[in-house]
Amino acid sequence: MNIADSVLRASSKILFKQVRKHLSEQQLPIRVRLWSGEEYSPSGPVKTEVALRRPRALWALANPSLGNLARAYVEEDIDLVGDTRSMLEVGELLCRDSAVGHARKWGLMSRWHHSKSADKKAIAYHYDVSNEFYQLWLDSRLVYSCAYFRHDSDTLDAAQEQKLDHICRKLMLEPEERFLDIGCGWGALLLRAAQQYRTRATGVTLSRLQYEYVSAQIKDRGLEDRCEVRLMDYRDIPDTEQYDKIASVGMFEHVGVPKLPDYFSKIYRLLKPGGLAMNHGITSMGINDVDAGPDTDAFIQGYVFPEGELTHVSRVIEAMAEQRLECCDAECLRPHYAKTLWHWVGRLEAHRREAVALVGEKNYRIWQIYMAGSAWAFERGWLSIYQLLAARPDRSGKLCYPLTREHMYVAKPHP
């Protein structure tokens, strides 16, 4: 045995002793198995098991934070055995008293400049993984945003259809209106607005795979006369194009807090006087954006959402108002996103073999732990999500908006 091996073996013994002491003192229901076969078992029941595959994995347990544990899992330094929800519950307990315990809040904070080229690269990284991969765990329409559950028993497909109609009713979409979907994803809202509400619908995306998919869907449904998708940055839409209604669903997180004035200014310029715009996006829970600690931020920036950034809903409304968009309705969907994410996690785990075949073990683990961690964060109140409906007053200053919200909940007859 050389000197390096001796040092590694000695340090591993010291770290494992530290880990055992911490687990025992906190009476945590975790069993730990080392690559050598050595293990620690609690005196009580076991909720989850952590299998360490190599010596460096001990650092994640000796310096516990959700970010450290997520990185170790993604890099296959550790394997987690057990129910995903139980693993997150135990993981939070493990990190509770650590020096970086405040970093357990699951969030997105970026210090990038959000140039067009950087945003395009970030979108391609996240969304151009594989359409087939997303089809394994999303609903049949491939809606990659928070669903809307009317009942606990709603299926994911039903909840996503309800979300699409909820947005369309909030926007009061009418036949022949010009509708813009910023960051249209795989086209579910765009297609629904054109097919069921008979709007003149335009969608934009930076993802080539999404663009190709939506283009094919438009053709297959015979909607070429009233629906189009463009592979372009929303900032490049000419201001001369005017829309009656605009939606941005699940795209806002990519904008960047410093760019919010530009983002809402662009929406204002594209929106006709008297028009309505919907911004549906994840928000932080801290007024000063302090809920998301740097450790989990670094994990998500590096593995999941390059250039992602969140802020509190009050700052979003303020940014809207500064660009003369008047917020006329705000709805918190936090419980809905927790349910949506657990659906996604369950469906992904049920198709693990196919997912790994498509994108590899590492990418499977990234999406599994990211979505499970996000579901946990929405349940625990570390993250939230809001639908904010804003209006551009008409030239007389009038809001073209009903006196009540009844229109949101009365089913609109479809042609």
LUMTORSE-744919 format. One record per residue (C-alpha): residue number from 0; residue in three letters; x, y, z. Coordinates in Angstrom, 3 decimals, decimal comma, always signed. Layout:
! residues N
(pt NUM; ala; (X; Y; Z))
...
This chain:
! residues 415
(pt 0; met; (+0,000; +0,000; +0,000))
(pt 1; asn; (+1,475; +3,390; -1,025))
(pt 2; ile; (+1,362; +6,611; +0,996))
(pt 3; ala; (-1,646; +8,020; -0,911))
(pt 4; asp; (-3,691; +4,895; -0,243))
(pt 5; ser; (-2,750; +4,985; +3,419))
(pt 6; val; (-3,807; +8,613; +3,759))
(pt 7; leu; (-7,097; +7,954; +1,951))
(pt 8; arg; (-7,847; +4,947; +4,126))
(pt 9; ala; (-7,053; +6,865; +7,342))
(pt 10; ser; (-9,137; +9,889; +6,316))
(pt 11; ser; (-12,035; +7,628; +5,333))
(pt 12; lys; (-12,009; +6,041; +8,778))
(pt 13; ile; (-12,034; +9,462; +10,424))
(pt 14; leu; (-14,896; +10,710; +8,227))
(pt 15; phe; (-16,969; +7,566; +8,727))
(pt 16; lys; (-16,509; +7,864; +12,473))
(pt 17; gln; (-17,743; +11,450; +12,244))
(pt 18; val; (-20,747; +10,400; +10,157))
(pt 19; arg; (-21,665; +7,564; +12,538))
(pt 20; lys; (-21,464; +9,921; +15,506))
(pt 21; his; (-23,708; +12,495; +13,847))
(pt 22; leu; (-26,312; +9,918; +12,757))
(pt 23; ser; (-26,343; +8,275; +16,176))
(pt 24; glu; (-26,658; +11,539; +18,103))
(pt 25; gln; (-29,510; +12,741; +15,906))
(pt 26; gln; (-31,150; +9,299; +15,892))
(pt 27; leu; (-31,673; +9,546; +12,160))
(pt 28; pro; (-33,387; +6,598; +10,409))
(pt 29; ile; (-30,600; +6,107; +7,854))
(pt 30; arg; (-28,552; +3,011; +7,107))
(pt 31; val; (-25,134; +3,698; +5,546))
(pt 32; arg; (-23,241; +1,054; +3,595))
(pt 33; leu; (-19,625; +1,587; +2,543))
(pt 34; trp; (-17,957; +0,302; -0,636))
(pt 35; ser; (-15,930; -1,978; +1,646))
(pt 36; gly; (-19,021; -3,702; +3,059))
(pt 37; glu; (-18,839; -1,881; +6,416))
(pt 38; glu; (-22,106; -0,318; +7,496))
(pt 39; tyr; (-23,907; +1,749; +10,101))
(pt 40; ser; (-27,480; +0,925; +11,120))
(pt 41; pro; (-29,617; +2,956; +13,536))
(pt 42; ser; (-31,079; +1,362; +16,638))
(pt 43; gly; (-34,608; +2,143; +15,443))
(pt 44; pro; (-36,460; +1,701; +12,142))
(pt 45; val; (-34,768; +2,501; +8,813))
(pt 46; lys; (-36,501; +4,870; +6,386))
(pt 47; thr; (-33,791; +5,049; +3,749))
(pt 48; glu; (-30,400; +3,622; +2,874))
(pt 49; val; (-27,348; +5,368; +1,465))
(pt 50; ala; (-24,809; +3,195; -0,323))
(pt 51; leu; (-21,397; +4,841; -0,726))
(pt 52; arg; (-19,604; +3,632; -3,836))
(pt 53; arg; (-16,196; +5,259; -3,274))
(pt 54; pro; (-14,274; +7,050; -0,481))
(pt 55; arg; (-14,937; +10,595; -1,693))
(pt 56; ala; (-18,657; +10,022; -1,110))
(pt 57; leu; (-18,043; +10,325; +2,620))
(pt 58; trp; (-17,496; +14,050; +2,220))
(pt 59; ala; (-21,147; +14,498; +1,218))
(pt 60; leu; (-22,303; +12,843; +4,446))
(pt 61; ala; (-19,669; +14,476; +6,624))
(pt 62; asn; (-20,617; +17,924; +5,213))
(pt 63; pro; (-24,315; +17,396; +4,577))
(pt 64; ser; (-26,449; +19,738; +2,514))
(pt 65; leu; (-29,081; +18,965; -0,086))
(pt 66; gly; (-26,770; +20,336; -2,747))
(pt 67; asn; (-23,848; +18,130; -1,669))
(pt 68; leu; (-26,052; +15,042; -1,497))
(pt 69; ala; (-27,645; +15,775; -4,886))
(pt 70; arg; (-24,219; +16,177; -6,513))
(pt 71; ala; (-22,965; +12,946; -4,968))
(pt 72; tyr; (-26,067; +11,123; -6,210))
(pt 73; val; (-25,854; +12,516; -9,743))
(pt 74; glu; (-22,142; +11,707; -10,012))
(pt 75; glu; (-22,929; +8,160; -8,821))
(pt 76; asp; (-20,760; +8,484; -5,710))
(pt 77; ile; (-23,775; +7,357; -3,706))
(pt 78; asp; (-26,889; +5,317; -4,363))
(pt 79; leu; (-30,119; +6,122; -2,552))
(pt 80; val; (-32,359; +3,203; -1,706))
(pt 81; gly; (-35,976; +3,696; -0,700))
(pt 82; asp; (-39,026; +5,842; -1,374))
(pt 83; thr; (-38,019; +9,201; -2,894))
(pt 84; arg; (-40,228; +11,253; -0,580))
(pt 85; ser; (-38,811; +9,465; +2,472))
(pt 86; met; (-35,275; +10,067; +1,196))
(pt 87; leu; (-35,912; +13,802; +0,972))
(pt 88; glu; (-37,497; +13,884; +4,419))
(pt 89; val; (-34,501; +12,118; +5,930))
(pt 90; gly; (-32,115; +14,221; +3,853))
(pt 91; glu; (-33,571; +17,411; +5,296))
(pt 92; leu; (-33,152; +16,034; +8,814))
(pt 93; leu; (-29,551; +15,116; +8,026))
(pt 94; cys; (-28,812; +18,637; +6,819))
(pt 95; arg; (-30,766; +20,387; +9,553))
(pt 96; asp; (-27,888; +21,084; +11,917))
(pt 97; ser; (-25,052; +21,339; +9,419))
(pt 98; ala; (-23,074; +24,524; +8,908))
(pt 99; val; (-24,645; +24,979; +5,495))
(pt 100; gly; (-28,139; +23,913; +6,542))
(pt 101; his; (-29,596; +27,223; +5,390))
(pt 102; ala; (-28,732; +26,213; +1,832))
(pt 103; arg; (-31,402; +23,552; +1,792))
(pt 104; lys; (-33,863; +25,859; +0,091))
(pt 105; trp; (-34,259; +24,633; -3,467))
(pt 106; gly; (-34,039; +27,559; -5,848))
(pt 107; leu; (-32,464; +29,161; -8,862))
(pt 108; met; (-30,186; +32,178; -8,682))
(pt 109; ser; (-28,093; +33,319; -11,594))
(pt 110; arg; (-25,438; +35,982; -11,951))
(pt 111; trp; (-25,272; +35,665; -15,731))
(pt 112; his; (-26,102; +38,495; -18,122))
(pt 113; his; (-28,757; +36,634; -20,132))
(pt 114; ser; (-27,455; +37,498; -23,566))
(pt 115; lys; (-29,379; +36,006; -26,482))
(pt 116; ser; (-26,594; +33,540; -27,244))
(pt 117; ala; (-26,297; +32,467; -23,589))
(pt 118; asp; (-30,066; +32,031; -23,261))
(pt 119; lys; (-30,211; +29,992; -26,464))
(pt 120; lys; (-27,457; +27,708; -25,192))
(pt 121; ala; (-29,154; +27,318; -21,803))
(pt 122; ile; (-32,510; +26,447; -23,385))
(pt 123; ala; (-30,894; +23,886; -25,681))
(pt 124; tyr; (-29,129; +22,291; -22,688))
(pt 125; his; (-32,351; +21,821; -20,752))
(pt 126; tyr; (-35,008; +21,201; -23,404))
(pt 127; asp; (-33,165; +19,566; -26,290))
(pt 128; val; (-32,330; +16,449; -24,284))
(pt 129; ser; (-34,733; +14,210; -26,205))
(pt 130; asn; (-38,428; +14,541; -27,021))
(pt 131; glu; (-38,772; +10,813; -26,348))
(pt 132; phe; (-37,336; +11,300; -22,859))
(pt 133; tyr; (-39,932; +13,941; -21,956))
(pt 134; gln; (-42,681; +11,775; -23,447))
(pt 135; leu; (-41,905; +9,107; -20,858))
(pt 136; trp; (-43,105; +11,196; -17,920))
(pt 137; leu; (-45,038; +14,244; -19,126))
(pt 138; asp; (-48,726; +14,074; -19,989))
(pt 139; ser; (-49,943; +13,233; -23,497))
(pt 140; arg; (-49,756; +16,918; -24,562))
(pt 141; leu; (-46,182; +17,333; -23,251))
(pt 142; val; (-47,044; +20,219; -20,918))
(pt 143; tyr; (-43,881; +21,013; -18,964))
(pt 144; ser; (-45,360; +23,420; -16,408))
(pt 145; cys; (-47,589; +23,361; -13,332))
(pt 146; ala; (-50,909; +21,577; -13,803))
(pt 147; tyr; (-54,251; +22,695; -12,308))
(pt 148; phe; (-55,976; +20,139; -10,087))
(pt 149; arg; (-59,651; +20,513; -9,321))
(pt 150; his; (-59,677; +17,287; -7,301))
(pt 151; asp; (-56,985; +15,191; -5,629))
(pt 152; ser; (-57,977; +12,288; -7,857))
(pt 153; asp; (-57,438; +14,173; -11,134))
(pt 154; thr; (-55,096; +12,444; -13,554))
(pt 155; leu; (-52,104; +14,377; -14,834))
(pt 156; asp; (-53,661; +14,562; -18,302))
(pt 157; ala; (-56,911; +15,966; -16,901))
(pt 158; ala; (-55,091; +18,481; -14,679))
(pt 159; gln; (-52,980; +19,752; -17,564))
(pt 160; glu; (-56,012; +20,196; -19,801))
(pt 161; gln; (-57,690; +22,080; -16,952))
(pt 162; lys; (-54,606; +24,316; -16,692))
(pt 163; leu; (-54,693; +25,129; -20,410))
(pt 164; asp; (-58,379; +26,055; -20,262))
(pt 165; his; (-57,869; +27,980; -17,019))
(pt 166; ile; (-55,304; +30,181; -18,778))
(pt 167; cys; (-57,449; +30,589; -21,882))
(pt 168; arg; (-60,453; +31,639; -19,778))
(pt 169; lys; (-58,383; +34,040; -17,693))
(pt 170; leu; (-57,194; +35,637; -20,914))
(pt 171; met; (-60,783; +35,608; -22,232))
(pt 172; leu; (-59,608; +34,309; -25,591))
(pt 173; glu; (-62,051; +34,975; -28,409))
(pt 174; pro; (-62,176; +33,730; -32,032))
(pt 175; glu; (-59,905; +35,592; -34,442))
(pt 176; glu; (-57,963; +37,353; -31,682))
(pt 177; arg; (-54,201; +37,387; -32,160))
(pt 178; phe; (-52,591; +35,321; -29,414))
(pt 179; leu; (-48,858; +35,068; -28,637))
(pt 180; asp; (-47,315; +32,264; -26,566))
(pt 181; ile; (-43,798; +33,218; -25,422))
(pt 182; gly; (-41,744; +30,080; -24,826))
(pt 183; cys; (-44,414; +27,783; -26,235))
(pt 184; gly; (-42,716; +24,494; -25,321))
(pt 185; trp; (-44,217; +21,528; -27,163))
(pt 186; gly; (-47,190; +23,643; -28,184))
(pt 187; ala; (-50,026; +22,480; -25,929))
(pt 188; leu; (-51,339; +25,962; -25,076))
(pt 189; leu; (-50,689; +27,277; -28,581))
(pt 190; leu; (-52,601; +24,405; -30,188))
(pt 191; arg; (-55,461; +24,597; -27,660))
(pt 192; ala; (-55,870; +28,325; -28,247))
(pt 193; ala; (-55,967; +27,855; -32,020))
(pt 194; gln; (-58,069; +24,692; -32,162))
(pt 195; gln; (-60,572; +25,126; -29,320))
(pt 196; tyr; (-60,734; +28,911; -28,984))
(pt 197; arg; (-60,195; +29,710; -32,691))
(pt 198; thr; (-57,534; +32,345; -32,119))
(pt 199; arg; (-54,814; +33,376; -34,562))
(pt 200; ala; (-52,006; +31,847; -32,522))
(pt 201; thr; (-48,247; +32,404; -32,726))
(pt 202; gly; (-45,683; +30,611; -30,569))
(pt 203; val; (-41,949; +31,191; -30,180))
(pt 204; thr; (-39,296; +28,889; -28,744))
(pt 205; leu; (-35,502; +28,688; -28,671))
(pt 206; ser; (-35,550; +24,883; -28,640))
(pt 207; arg; (-35,060; +23,291; -32,059))
(pt 208; leu; (-36,591; +19,990; -30,967))
(pt 209; gln; (-39,674; +21,757; -29,650))
(pt 210; tyr; (-39,947; +23,834; -32,822))
(pt 211; glu; (-39,817; +20,741; -35,023))
(pt 212; tyr; (-42,364; +18,932; -32,849))
(pt 213; val; (-44,855; +21,832; -32,820))
(pt 214; ser; (-44,450; +22,391; -36,565))
(pt 215; ala; (-45,425; +18,775; -37,169))
(pt 216; gln; (-48,394; +19,043; -34,790))
(pt 217; ile; (-49,710; +22,136; -36,576))
(pt 218; lys; (-49,506; +20,361; -39,915))
(pt 219; asp; (-51,059; +17,128; -38,627))
(pt 220; arg; (-54,021; +19,043; -37,184))
(pt 221; gly; (-54,546; +21,157; -40,272))
(pt 222; leu; (-54,028; +24,411; -38,379))
(pt 223; glu; (-51,617; +26,102; -40,786))
(pt 224; asp; (-54,180; +28,832; -41,529))
(pt 225; arg; (-54,411; +30,018; -37,915))
(pt 226; cys; (-51,357; +28,740; -36,045))
(pt 227; glu; (-47,607; +29,152; -36,457))
(pt 228; val; (-44,452; +28,454; -34,448))
(pt 229; arg; (-41,160; +30,307; -34,812))
(pt 230; leu; (-37,650; +29,314; -33,782))
(pt 231; met; (-36,651; +32,670; -32,363))
(pt 232; asp; (-35,977; +34,767; -29,286))
(pt 233; tyr; (-39,058; +36,650; -28,087))
(pt 234; arg; (-36,915; +39,793; -28,017))
(pt 235; asp; (-36,667; +39,599; -31,814))
(pt 236; ile; (-40,423; +39,744; -32,424))
(pt 237; pro; (-41,027; +43,041; -34,259))
(pt 238; asp; (-42,824; +45,635; -32,156))
(pt 239; thr; (-45,041; +46,277; -35,162))
(pt 240; glu; (-46,731; +42,937; -34,474))
(pt 241; gln; (-49,628; +43,574; -32,133))
(pt 242; tyr; (-51,431; +40,913; -30,117))
(pt 243; asp; (-54,747; +40,926; -28,282))
(pt 244; lys; (-53,564; +38,388; -25,700))
(pt 245; ile; (-50,119; +37,159; -24,625))
(pt 246; ala; (-49,095; +34,230; -22,420))
(pt 247; ser; (-45,732; +33,274; -20,978))
(pt 248; val; (-45,895; +29,945; -19,143))
(pt 249; gly; (-42,831; +28,415; -17,483))
(pt 250; met; (-40,450; +30,635; -19,447))
(pt 251; phe; (-40,184; +33,548; -17,014))
(pt 252; glu; (-37,633; +31,650; -14,857))
(pt 253; his; (-35,088; +31,976; -17,669))
(pt 254; val; (-35,401; +35,752; -18,034))
(pt 255; gly; (-33,179; +36,909; -15,149))
(pt 256; val; (-34,126; +39,494; -12,533))
(pt 257; pro; (-32,024; +42,294; -14,067))
(pt 258; lys; (-33,820; +41,693; -17,368))
(pt 259; leu; (-37,374; +41,878; -15,990))
(pt 260; pro; (-37,832; +45,526; -17,055))
(pt 261; asp; (-36,864; +44,633; -20,626))
(pt 262; tyr; (-39,059; +41,521; -20,547))
(pt 263; phe; (-42,218; +43,305; -19,427))
(pt 264; ser; (-41,471; +46,299; -21,620))
(pt 265; lys; (-41,385; +43,983; -24,632))
(pt 266; ile; (-44,685; +42,403; -23,619))
(pt 267; tyr; (-46,216; +45,870; -23,202))
(pt 268; arg; (-45,057; +46,941; -26,668))
(pt 269; leu; (-46,445; +43,785; -28,288))
(pt 270; leu; (-49,787; +43,995; -26,460))
(pt 271; lys; (-52,601; +46,027; -27,964))
(pt 272; pro; (-54,212; +48,699; -25,787))
(pt 273; gly; (-56,978; +46,929; -23,901))
(pt 274; gly; (-55,146; +43,593; -24,141))
(pt 275; leu; (-54,320; +41,028; -21,459))
(pt 276; ala; (-51,068; +39,210; -20,673))
(pt 277; met; (-50,525; +36,169; -18,445))
(pt 278; asn; (-47,196; +35,507; -16,715))
(pt 279; his; (-47,039; +32,037; -15,130))
(pt 280; gly; (-43,782; +31,404; -13,292))
(pt 281; ile; (-41,941; +30,114; -10,229))
(pt 282; thr; (-41,075; +32,639; -7,530))
(pt 283; ser; (-38,886; +32,652; -4,444))
(pt 284; met; (-40,451; +32,872; -0,998))
(pt 285; gly; (-38,043; +35,439; +0,433))
(pt 286; ile; (-38,756; +39,112; -0,119))
(pt 287; asn; (-35,038; +39,731; -0,648))
(pt 288; asp; (-34,404; +36,505; -2,608))
(pt 289; val; (-32,504; +34,965; +0,317))
(pt 290; asp; (-34,441; +31,712; +0,657))
(pt 291; ala; (-32,361; +29,862; -1,907))
(pt 292; gly; (-28,951; +29,124; -0,421))
(pt 293; pro; (-25,823; +29,079; -2,575))
(pt 294; asp; (-25,285; +25,342; -2,320))
(pt 295; thr; (-28,466; +24,175; -4,026))
(pt 296; asp; (-28,183; +27,103; -6,423))
(pt 297; ala; (-24,804; +25,832; -7,577))
(pt 298; phe; (-26,198; +22,343; -8,134))
(pt 299; ile; (-29,134; +23,555; -10,239))
(pt 300; gln; (-27,018; +26,052; -12,164))
(pt 301; gly; (-24,483; +23,355; -13,004))
(pt 302; tyr; (-26,761; +20,423; -13,725))
(pt 303; val; (-30,294; +21,568; -14,552))
(pt 304; phe; (-31,084; +25,203; -15,347))
(pt 305; pro; (-28,125; +27,270; -16,548))
(pt 306; glu; (-29,128; +30,946; -16,360))
(pt 307; gly; (-32,200; +30,254; -14,208))
(pt 308; glu; (-33,171; +32,938; -11,684))
(pt 309; leu; (-36,082; +33,569; -9,323))
(pt 310; thr; (-37,440; +36,496; -7,379))
(pt 311; his; (-40,352; +37,191; -5,026))
(pt 312; val; (-43,796; +37,718; -6,561))
(pt 313; ser; (-43,939; +41,262; -5,169))
(pt 314; arg; (-40,901; +42,198; -7,282))
(pt 315; val; (-42,533; +40,650; -10,338))
(pt 316; ile; (-45,673; +42,729; -9,862))
(pt 317; glu; (-43,516; +45,807; -9,284))
(pt 318; ala; (-41,575; +45,143; -12,496))
(pt 319; met; (-44,867; +44,786; -14,380))
(pt 320; ala; (-46,200; +48,044; -12,977))
(pt 321; glu; (-43,016; +49,911; -13,865))
(pt 322; gln; (-43,660; +48,933; -17,496))
(pt 323; arg; (-47,305; +50,114; -17,328))
(pt 324; leu; (-48,792; +46,628; -17,096))
(pt 325; glu; (-51,490; +46,647; -14,427))
(pt 326; cys; (-51,817; +43,429; -12,423))
(pt 327; cys; (-55,523; +42,617; -12,231))
(pt 328; asp; (-55,399; +39,045; -10,917))
(pt 329; ala; (-52,866; +36,938; -8,983))
(pt 330; glu; (-53,254; +33,250; -8,173))
(pt 331; cys; (-50,845; +31,108; -6,162))
(pt 332; leu; (-50,521; +27,540; -7,500))
(pt 333; arg; (-47,936; +26,237; -5,010))
(pt 334; pro; (-49,898; +23,104; -3,965))
(pt 335; his; (-50,616; +22,368; -7,625))
(pt 336; tyr; (-46,943; +22,345; -8,590))
(pt 337; ala; (-46,034; +19,992; -5,762))
(pt 338; lys; (-48,676; +17,547; -7,026))
(pt 339; thr; (-47,540; +17,990; -10,638))
(pt 340; leu; (-43,913; +17,289; -9,797))
(pt 341; trp; (-44,714; +14,163; -7,781))
(pt 342; his; (-46,674; +12,895; -10,785))
(pt 343; trp; (-43,625; +13,525; -12,982))
(pt 344; val; (-41,261; +11,842; -10,535))
(pt 345; gly; (-43,460; +8,766; -10,255))
(pt 346; arg; (-43,805; +8,456; -14,024))
(pt 347; leu; (-40,073; +8,936; -14,581))
(pt 348; glu; (-39,170; +6,323; -11,966))
(pt 349; ala; (-41,683; +3,907; -13,507))
(pt 350; his; (-39,824; +4,281; -16,831))
(pt 351; arg; (-36,303; +4,264; -15,437))
(pt 352; arg; (-34,986; +1,621; -17,822))
(pt 353; glu; (-36,264; +3,431; -20,929))
(pt 354; ala; (-35,069; +6,794; -19,611))
(pt 355; val; (-31,536; +5,548; -18,953))
(pt 356; ala; (-31,456; +4,002; -22,428))
(pt 357; leu; (-32,391; +7,372; -23,948))
(pt 358; val; (-30,311; +9,843; -21,924))
(pt 359; gly; (-27,954; +7,817; -19,711))
(pt 360; glu; (-27,815; +7,167; -15,974))
(pt 361; lys; (-26,464; +10,607; -15,065))
(pt 362; asn; (-29,210; +12,543; -16,869))
(pt 363; tyr; (-31,843; +10,253; -15,381))
(pt 364; arg; (-30,531; +10,998; -11,894))
(pt 365; ile; (-30,363; +14,740; -12,581))
(pt 366; trp; (-34,039; +14,938; -13,537))
(pt 367; gln; (-35,179; +12,536; -10,821))
(pt 368; ile; (-33,472; +14,325; -7,939))
(pt 369; tyr; (-34,166; +17,802; -9,325))
(pt 370; met; (-37,897; +17,216; -9,734))
(pt 371; ala; (-38,230; +15,376; -6,433))
(pt 372; gly; (-36,300; +18,136; -4,661))
(pt 373; ser; (-38,479; +20,761; -6,314))
(pt 374; ala; (-41,665; +18,943; -5,281))
(pt 375; trp; (-40,344; +18,873; -1,719))
(pt 376; ala; (-39,499; +22,586; -1,908))
(pt 377; phe; (-43,017; +23,520; -3,028))
(pt 378; glu; (-44,524; +21,379; -0,269))
(pt 379; arg; (-42,248; +22,886; +2,384))
(pt 380; gly; (-42,862; +26,460; +1,261))
(pt 381; trp; (-39,340; +27,157; -0,010))
(pt 382; leu; (-40,649; +27,933; -3,503))
(pt 383; ser; (-43,930; +29,220; -4,879))
(pt 384; ile; (-45,540; +29,816; -8,262))
(pt 385; tyr; (-47,981; +32,460; -9,454))
(pt 386; gln; (-50,202; +33,176; -12,394))
(pt 387; leu; (-50,220; +36,944; -12,778))
(pt 388; leu; (-52,756; +38,417; -15,168))
(pt 389; ala; (-51,878; +41,915; -16,335))
(pt 390; ala; (-53,731; +44,389; -18,496))
(pt 391; arg; (-52,623; +47,175; -20,764))
(pt 392; pro; (-55,287; +49,832; -20,257))
(pt 393; asp; (-56,922; +51,194; -23,388))
(pt 394; arg; (-56,259; +54,718; -24,610))
(pt 395; ser; (-58,862; +56,153; -22,247))
(pt 396; gly; (-57,244; +54,418; -19,274))
(pt 397; lys; (-60,018; +51,842; -18,956))
(pt 398; leu; (-59,296; +48,220; -17,989))
(pt 399; cys; (-61,000; +45,831; -20,391))
(pt 400; tyr; (-61,667; +43,318; -17,637))
(pt 401; pro; (-64,895; +41,968; -16,029))
(pt 402; leu; (-66,145; +43,071; -12,633))
(pt 403; thr; (-65,955; +39,497; -11,280))
(pt 404; arg; (-63,915; +36,328; -11,811))
(pt 405; glu; (-66,905; +34,243; -12,867))
(pt 406; his; (-65,616; +33,905; -16,420))
(pt 407; met; (-62,655; +31,850; -15,143))
(pt 408; tyr; (-64,839; +29,074; -13,788))
(pt 409; val; (-67,699; +28,806; -16,262))
(pt 410; ala; (-66,904; +26,274; -18,965))
(pt 411; lys; (-66,536; +27,926; -22,343))
(pt 412; pro; (-68,389; +26,087; -25,120))
(pt 413; his; (-65,999; +24,784; -27,723))
(pt 414; pro; (-66,887; +24,863; -31,402))
